[in-house]
């Protein structure tokens, strides 16, 4: 086998091993997060709501406002809420 093939094989093996290590770290972190949600639930907190709070904190104010407006539009269209006050005029 040529030297170039040997180098490519070694690089490929290194990438695969790095990815495997990172995947294991990701699993460990996911398990840790699940443990924290479990602790919060044991203390009486709602884990579904905590997940929503975490997701909302990742968004800026403008993005949250736009999503809220679209959600309100959909809910109104389905008859689940009344139209906002400015639309009822």
N, CA and C atoms as an extended XYZ file, in Angstrom:
267
Properties=species:S:1:pos:R:3:atomname:S:1:resname:S:1:resid:I:1 pbc="F F F"
N         0.856       -1.173        0.000 N   UNK     1
C         0.000        0.000        0.000 CA  UNK     1
C         0.897        1.230        0.000 C   UNK     1
N         0.489        2.250       -0.755 N   UNK     2
C         1.314        3.445       -0.850 CA  UNK     2
C         1.232        4.259        0.437 C   UNK     2
N         2.201        5.129        0.576 N   UNK     3
C         2.264        5.981        1.760 CA  UNK     3
C         1.028        6.884        1.845 C   UNK     3
N         0.529        7.363        0.687 N   UNK     4
C        -0.652        8.236        0.660 CA  UNK     4
C        -1.875        7.486        1.173 C   UNK     4
N        -2.023        6.243        0.763 N   UNK     5
C        -3.161        5.442        1.233 CA  UNK     5
C        -3.069        5.194        2.731 C   UNK     5
N        -1.881        4.959        3.214 N   UNK     6
C        -1.675        4.717        4.635 CA  UNK     6
C        -2.029        5.958        5.447 C   UNK     6
N        -1.634        7.122        4.952 N   UNK     7
C        -1.950        8.382        5.641 CA  UNK     7
C        -3.455        8.620        5.641 C   UNK     7
N        -4.092        8.402        4.491 N   UNK     8
C        -5.544        8.590        4.398 CA  UNK     8
C        -6.270        7.639        5.342 C   UNK     8
N        -5.817        6.368        5.391 N   UNK     9
C        -6.435        5.392        6.282 CA  UNK     9
C        -6.300        5.828        7.741 C   UNK     9
N        -5.117        6.314        8.113 N   UNK    10
C        -4.885        6.771        9.481 CA  UNK    10
C        -5.744        7.988        9.815 C   UNK    10
N        -5.877        8.908        8.862 N   UNK    11
C        -6.721       10.082        9.087 CA  UNK    11
C        -8.177        9.668        9.264 C   UNK    11
N        -8.619        8.753        8.400 N   UNK    12
C        -9.995        8.268        8.493 CA  UNK    12
C       -10.247        7.615        9.843 C   UNK    12
N        -9.329        6.762       10.277 N   UNK    13
C        -9.464        6.096       11.571 CA  UNK    13
C        -9.515        7.137       12.697 C   UNK    13
N        -8.686        8.168       12.609 N   UNK    14
C        -8.664        9.217       13.638 CA  UNK    14
C       -10.002        9.959       13.685 C   UNK    14
N       -10.560       10.268       12.506 N   UNK    15
C       -11.864       10.947       12.482 CA  UNK    15
C       -12.945       10.067       13.094 C   UNK    15
N       -12.966        8.801       12.714 N   UNK    16
C       -13.977        7.880       13.236 CA  UNK    16
C       -13.852        7.756       14.751 C   UNK    16
N       -12.646        7.627       15.255 N   UNK    17
C       -12.450        7.500       16.699 CA  UNK    17
C       -12.842        8.770       17.434 C   UNK    17
N       -12.547        9.941       16.852 N   UNK    18
C       -12.966       11.202       17.486 CA  UNK    18
C       -14.480       11.293       17.543 C   UNK    18
N       -15.135       10.943       16.432 N   UNK    19
C       -16.600       10.996       16.392 CA  UNK    19
C       -17.189       10.032       17.410 C   UNK    19
N       -16.628        8.845       17.507 N   UNK    20
C       -17.119        7.872       18.489 CA  UNK    20
C       -16.979        8.401       19.915 C   UNK    20
N       -15.851        9.034       20.217 N   UNK    21
C       -15.670        9.611       21.568 CA  UNK    21
C       -16.678       10.718       21.827 C   UNK    21
N       -16.894       11.577       20.830 N   UNK    22
C       -17.857       12.667       20.994 CA  UNK    22
C       -19.279       12.136       21.153 C   UNK    22
N       -19.618       11.092       20.403 N   UNK    23
C       -20.948       10.485       20.552 CA  UNK    23
C       -21.141        9.946       21.964 C   UNK    23
N       -20.111        9.343       22.527 N   UNK    24
C       -20.197        8.834       23.895 CA  UNK    24
C       -20.359        9.989       24.891 C   UNK    24
N       -19.616       11.073       24.666 N   UNK    25
C       -19.758       12.250       25.536 CA  UNK    25
C       -21.160       12.824       25.430 C   UNK    25
N       -21.703       12.850       24.195 N   UNK    26
C       -23.052       13.368       23.983 CA  UNK    26
C       -24.069       12.531       24.754 C   UNK    26
N       -23.905       11.212       24.719 N   UNK    27
C       -24.810       10.328       25.459 CA  UNK    27
C       -24.703       10.579       26.957 C   UNK    27
N       -23.489       10.752       27.445 N   UNK    28
C       -23.286       11.022       28.869 CA  UNK    28
C       -23.970       12.321       29.274 C   UNK    28
N       -23.811       13.353       28.449 N   UNK    29
C       -24.444       14.645       28.739 CA  UNK    29
C       -25.964       14.518       28.698 C   UNK    29
N       -26.489       13.802       27.706 N   UNK    30
C       -27.942       13.600       27.614 CA  UNK    30
C       -28.463       12.876       28.854 C   UNK    30
N       -27.706       11.894       29.326 N   UNK    31
C       -28.102       11.190       30.548 CA  UNK    31
C       -28.084       12.137       31.753 C   UNK    31
N       -27.077       12.997       31.821 N   UNK    32
C       -26.992       13.968       32.918 CA  UNK    32
C       -28.175       14.928       32.893 C   UNK    32
N       -28.540       15.392       31.699 N   UNK    33
C       -29.686       16.300       31.568 CA  UNK    33
C       -30.963       15.592       32.017 C   UNK    33
N       -31.135       14.347       31.607 N   UNK    34
C       -32.315       13.574       32.027 CA  UNK    34
C       -32.346       13.435       33.549 C   UNK    34
N       -31.189       13.244       34.159 N   UNK    35
C       -31.125       13.152       35.618 CA  UNK    35
C       -31.575       14.459       36.276 C   UNK    35
N       -31.165       15.592       35.711 N   UNK    36
C       -31.556       16.890       36.276 CA  UNK    36
C       -33.065       17.090       36.150 C   UNK    36
N       -33.624       16.731       34.984 N   UNK    37
C       -35.086       16.810       34.840 CA  UNK    37
C       -35.771       15.905       35.860 C   UNK    37
N       -35.221       14.738       36.090 N   UNK    38
C       -35.781       13.832       37.094 CA  UNK    38
C       -35.740       14.430       38.490 C   UNK    38
N       -34.628       15.070       38.824 N   UNK    39
C       -34.518       15.734       40.130 CA  UNK    39
C       -35.556       16.840       40.264 C   UNK    39
N       -35.703       17.628       39.191 N   UNK    40
C       -36.680       18.719       39.226 CA  UNK    40
C       -38.093       18.165       39.400 C   UNK    40
N       -38.388       17.073       38.692 N   UNK    41
C       -39.712       16.457       38.812 CA  UNK    41
C       -39.946       15.946       40.222 C   UNK    41
N       -38.918       15.374       40.819 N   UNK    42
C       -39.038       14.875       42.190 CA  UNK    42
C       -39.308       16.012       43.178 C   UNK    42
N       -38.871       17.221       42.822 N   UNK    43
C       -39.096       18.385       43.677 CA  UNK    43
C       -40.434       19.064       43.374 C   UNK    43
N       -41.219       18.479       42.435 N   UNK    44
C       -42.550       19.005       42.147 CA  UNK    44
C       -42.648       19.882       40.915 C   UNK    44
N       -41.569       20.028       40.165 N   UNK    45
C       -41.612       20.841       38.951 CA  UNK    45
C       -42.076       19.996       37.777 C   UNK    45
N       -42.753       20.623       36.822 N   UNK    46
C       -43.259       19.950       35.629 CA  UNK    46
C       -42.157       19.940       34.571 C   UNK    46
N       -41.668       18.753       34.216 N   UNK    47
C       -40.534       18.663       33.300 CA  UNK    47
C       -40.888       19.128       31.887 C   UNK    47
N       -42.130       18.930       31.446 N   UNK    48
C       -42.529       19.421       30.125 CA  UNK    48
C       -42.430       20.942       30.065 C   UNK    48
N       -42.889       21.584       31.129 N   UNK    49
C       -42.844       23.049       31.169 CA  UNK    49
C       -41.397       23.519       31.266 C   UNK    49
N       -40.582       22.823       32.039 N   UNK    50
C       -39.158       23.183       32.110 CA  UNK    50
C       -38.511       23.128       30.731 C   UNK    50
N       -38.844       22.108       29.952 N   UNK    51
C       -38.290       21.996       28.600 CA  UNK    51
C       -38.732       23.157       27.727 C   UNK    51
N       -39.990       23.581       27.891 N   UNK    52
C       -40.479       24.740       27.132 CA  UNK    52
C       -39.754       26.006       27.554 C   UNK    52
N       -39.533       26.159       28.862 N   UNK    53
C       -38.816       27.342       29.364 CA  UNK    53
C       -37.403       27.375       28.787 C   UNK    53
N       -36.735       26.229       28.773 N   UNK    54
C       -35.381       26.145       28.226 CA  UNK    54
C       -35.397       26.552       26.759 C   UNK    54
N       -36.367       26.037       25.992 N   UNK    55
C       -36.466       26.369       24.568 CA  UNK    55
C       -36.721       27.860       24.378 C   UNK    55
N       -37.599       28.442       25.204 N   UNK    56
C       -37.902       29.872       25.084 CA  UNK    56
C       -36.689       30.733       25.408 C   UNK    56
N       -35.901       30.318       26.386 N   UNK    57
C       -34.723       31.102       26.770 CA  UNK    57
C       -33.661       31.116       25.675 C   UNK    57
N       -33.726       30.165       24.761 N   UNK    58
C       -32.769       30.126       23.651 CA  UNK    58
C       -33.121       31.134       22.553 C   UNK    58
N       -34.353       31.639       22.580 N   UNK    59
C       -34.840       32.536       21.530 CA  UNK    59
C       -34.788       33.989       21.996 C   UNK    59
N       -34.608       34.885       21.042 N   UNK    60
C       -34.642       36.298       21.411 CA  UNK    60
C       -36.096       36.775       21.456 C   UNK    60
N       -36.290       37.980       21.984 N   UNK    61
C       -37.648       38.516       22.169 CA  UNK    61
C       -38.421       38.581       20.858 C   UNK    61
N       -37.770       39.021       19.796 N   UNK    62
C       -38.440       39.168       18.503 CA  UNK    62
C       -38.931       37.819       17.982 C   UNK    62
N       -38.098       36.811       18.080 N   UNK    63
C       -38.474       35.478       17.611 CA  UNK    63
C       -39.651       34.932       18.408 C   UNK    63
N       -39.635       35.140       19.727 N   UNK    64
C       -40.744       34.682       20.566 CA  UNK    64
C       -42.040       35.402       20.207 C   UNK    64
N       -41.958       36.724       19.986 N   UNK    65
C       -43.149       37.496       19.630 CA  UNK    65
C       -43.740       37.012       18.310 C   UNK    65
N       -42.887       36.771       17.327 N   UNK    66
C       -43.373       36.294       16.024 CA  UNK    66
C       -44.045       34.936       16.158 C   UNK    66
N       -43.450       34.030       16.924 N   UNK    67
C       -44.061       32.707       17.124 CA  UNK    67
C       -45.392       32.815       17.855 C   UNK    67
N       -45.457       33.702       18.845 N   UNK    68
C       -46.708       33.890       19.582 CA  UNK    68
C       -47.810       34.412       18.668 C   UNK    68
N       -47.462       35.337       17.767 N   UNK    69
C       -48.456       35.878       16.841 CA  UNK    69
C       -48.970       34.806       15.891 C   UNK    69
N       -48.077       33.989       15.370 N   UNK    70
C       -48.490       32.911       14.471 CA  UNK    70
C       -49.345       31.899       15.232 C   UNK    70
N       -48.930       31.543       16.452 N   UNK    71
C       -49.710       30.611       17.265 CA  UNK    71
C       -51.112       31.162       17.512 C   UNK    71
N       -51.213       32.434       17.902 N   UNK    72
C       -52.518       33.052       18.140 CA  UNK    72
C       -53.376       33.028       16.876 C   UNK    72
N       -52.765       33.284       15.728 N   UNK    73
C       -53.493       33.259       14.457 CA  UNK    73
C       -54.070       31.873       14.193 C   UNK    73
N       -53.242       30.840       14.394 N   UNK    74
C       -53.704       29.472       14.179 CA  UNK    74
C       -54.803       29.099       15.171 C   UNK    74
N       -54.606       29.426       16.444 N   UNK    75
C       -55.609       29.090       17.458 CA  UNK    75
C       -56.928       29.804       17.182 C   UNK    75
N       -56.857       31.050       16.755 N   UNK    76
C       -58.072       31.792       16.416 CA  UNK    76
C       -58.762       31.147       15.211 C   UNK    76
N       -57.988       30.789       14.192 N   UNK    77
C       -58.559       30.165       12.996 CA  UNK    77
C       -59.268       28.853       13.334 C   UNK    77
N       -58.785       28.164       14.349 N   UNK    78
C       -59.402       26.898       14.769 CA  UNK    78
C       -60.510       27.094       15.798 C   UNK    78
N       -60.779       28.357       16.161 N   UNK    79
C       -61.836       28.645       17.123 CA  UNK    79
C       -61.459       28.319       18.550 C   UNK    79
N       -60.182       28.219       18.815 N   UNK    80
C       -59.729       27.856       20.163 CA  UNK    80
C       -59.552       29.073       21.065 C   UNK    80
N       -59.420       30.249       20.478 N   UNK    81
C       -59.329       31.504       21.228 CA  UNK    81
C       -60.094       32.582       20.476 C   UNK    81
N       -60.442       33.654       21.201 N   UNK    82
C       -61.071       34.796       20.546 CA  UNK    82
C       -60.021       35.611       19.843 C   UNK    82
N       -60.458       36.407       18.891 N   UNK    83
C       -59.531       37.269       18.150 CA  UNK    83
C       -58.934       38.293       19.106 C   UNK    83
N       -57.701       38.708       18.871 N   UNK    84
C       -57.117       39.769       19.689 CA  UNK    84
C       -57.979       41.024       19.612 C   UNK    84
N       -57.928       41.865       20.641 N   UNK    85
C       -58.798       43.040       20.750 CA  UNK    85
C       -58.729       43.930       19.517 C   UNK    85
N       -57.541       44.143       18.944 N   UNK    86
C       -57.427       45.037       17.783 CA  UNK    86
C       -58.128       44.480       16.542 C   UNK    86
N       -58.351       43.169       16.463 N   UNK    87
C       -59.024       42.579       15.323 CA  UNK    87
C       -60.542       42.585       15.501 C   UNK    87
N       -61.042       42.758       16.725 N   UNK    88
C       -62.479       42.702       16.977 CA  UNK    88
C       -63.175       44.005       16.678 C   UNK    88
N       -62.468       45.037       16.307 N   UNK    89
C       -63.058       46.352       16.052 CA  UNK    89
C       -63.790       46.396       14.757 C   UNK    89
